[in-house]
Amino acid sequence: MLEKSLNWIRPVIKEIQAYHVADASGLIKLDAMENPYQLPDDLKSKLQVELSKADLNRYPDPSASRLREKLSQVMQVPAGKSIVLGNGSDELIQMLAMAVADHEGDNDVCLMSFDPGFVMYKMIAAFVGLEYVGVPLRDDFTIDMEKTRRSIQQNSPAIIFVAYPNNPSANCYSEKDIEEIIALAPGMVVLDEAYHPFAQSSFMDRLTRYDNLLVMRTVSKMGLAGLRMGLLCGHPDIIREIDKIRLPYNINVLTQISAEFVLDNVEVLNQQAKLIRDERELLMTKMSAMSGLQVFPSQANFILFRVLNGEGAESANDVFDSIKKSGVLIKNMKADTGLLKDCLRVTVGSPEENQAFVSALSKAMNIR
Ligand SMILES: *Cc1c(COP(=O)(O)O)cnc(C)c1O
């Protein structure tokens, strides 16, 4: 009977490798772009009072209108544009994909992005039966416009996702290239600005200029990854359609209360983001001074770097393992070839965590 049940699972689903979250118990956790800082104690106590007032017996406000109002101010969404909320921006990617997936027509509907890029675009495309096209980036992780123009022409993508800055490479693409992509696109272009607090450049104000542009943000990398809340902003006619796919109570009451509370005190998160940006520069300087590494520029809260193969050198895998043995968990991109060959990725943490990482890294490099 089990066999019969499993036979119904689509082959594309069976082929997918489940999104792997590494076990970080007992380790300094620098693998997932989390903000190392908590809310200050006085704010935590105030938040507790707010949360104790929650009507847990009632369904939450289905449209979270007060929260959307606050987000619209804090995130400077242009007047006349709409917002739909997701349980993390991952859920928004899923809603967008479901909105364009068409199993009745003859043509394969295509979702486009850039490789290497954020893995969820490709995974979600597979979940809903969309074709995924990843346009390869250049060696320095910039967009290859010639390939991009050709690919848009050939595949006519329903949606193009542009992570700005990109994950895992941490760079922002050229604004001019993105504007050309928005102009050429036959459908929607989603600027995924998950790392906006660290990049500080944005396409939000360009929503007034392009009707096919959507801007996606999340509170995850700002320091509220546990809340699970993202937002998609754009033309009201597009947002209205996406909103139909949203499950009615996707933003739970505790998230709504917590997010509103933190947005009322957003200067705390802004201050934390500034600390992280300063730490990033410090970490960048220290890593760039080490031999045997290629460190890529970052406008996010993480740094991508390559372990260079010198004489008698050990692999990126060995360096990763050694850092882990020293008690620090980072991310191994696990690539033997391609643009991410021998690359590791570290999240910028607190000064103490970063120092622990730098010590672990230099120890790993000296063993080589
Ligand atoms: C982390 C990340 C997200 C996911 O954000 P959630 O809101 O936590 O789901 C989206 N896009 C990119 C590029 C990311 O790196």
The ligand as a MOL file (V3000), in Angstrom:
LIG
                    3D

  0  0  0     0  0            999 V3000
M  V30 BEGIN CTAB
M  V30 COUNTS 15 15 0 0 0
M  V30 BEGIN ATOM
M  V30 1 C 17.1050 34.5910 3.2270 0
M  V30 2 C 16.5760 34.9560 1.9110 0
M  V30 3 C 15.1890 35.0460 1.6980 0
M  V30 4 C 14.2150 34.3630 2.6200 0
M  V30 5 O 13.6540 35.1160 3.5120 0
M  V30 6 P 12.4980 34.6540 4.4850 0
M  V30 7 O 11.7080 35.8980 4.5840 0
M  V30 8 O 13.1710 34.2640 5.7390 0
M  V30 9 O 11.6960 33.5280 3.8800 0
M  V30 10 C 14.7240 35.5160 0.4730 0
M  V30 11 N 15.5840 35.8390 -0.4970 0
M  V30 12 C 16.9130 35.7320 -0.3550 0
M  V30 13 C 17.8170 36.0860 -1.4770 0
M  V30 14 C 17.4450 35.2720 0.8570 0
M  V30 15 O 18.7690 35.0950 0.9760 0
M  V30 END ATOM
M  V30 BEGIN BOND
M  V30 1 1 1 2
M  V30 2 1 2 3
M  V30 3 2 2 14
M  V30 4 1 3 4
M  V30 5 2 3 10
M  V30 6 1 4 5
M  V30 7 1 5 6
M  V30 8 2 6 7
M  V30 9 1 6 8
M  V30 10 1 6 9
M  V30 11 1 10 11
M  V30 12 2 11 12
M  V30 13 1 12 13
M  V30 14 1 12 14
M  V30 15 1 14 15
M  V30 END BOND
M  V30 END CTAB
M  END
